[in-house]
Amino acid sequence: MMLISYRWFASFMHGKQQYAGRQYDYHLDRVEEILVSFGYDTPVWRARARLHDVIEDCMKWAPPWFRRLVIRVLFGQEVSDPVWDVTGIGPNRKARNQCIYDKVSISYNGSILKCADRTANVEASLRDPETGTLNGSMARMYMKERRAFAYAVQPNVPEAMWARLEKAYNDIQATIDAEC
């Protein structure tokens, strides 16, 4: 049982946070759309999509265990567990990614959610929503992480969903190669 609107809560928590020069809802909309396009169209999956970055990005004044508890109390364990699985805790990106990989490698729902998140990010880096061009630094970062990400996430992700992410990766590589 969800005690409040997950859409409102996610928007409120992200506040003025930006994603590619737009309100953060832009990214949350993309993640939700990707999940829905693969049949993950339930209130629980939509809540997971909207809340997937709240523990990692919001309420920084509170320790991670408390942020996780807030999501669990307001939206239930069925939502909070996969949201926790895609949350990276650590001093740098490498450590945060490893934290996520360790959790999603044994979490079907976490893997699905993280794949949708990464697909939205890779597609946005291919065609930056603000400029319509390749966001080179983001694209190269995701390409560098591609192998480790696949090792942790791909075994739990449906083939068609993984194919969409691979297409985005391949489109980035082709764009980078064309620029050289």
Buried (B, 14 or more C-beta within 10 A) or exposed (E): EBEEEBBEBBBEBBEEBEBBEEBBBBBBBBBBEBBBBBEBEEEBBBBBBBBBBBBBBBBEEEEBEEBBBBBBEBBBEBBBBBBBBBBBBEEEEEEBBBBBBEBBBEBEBBBBBBBBBBBBBBBBBBBBBEEEEBBBEBBBBBBEBBEEBBEBBBEBBEEEBBEBBBBBBEBBEEBBEEEE
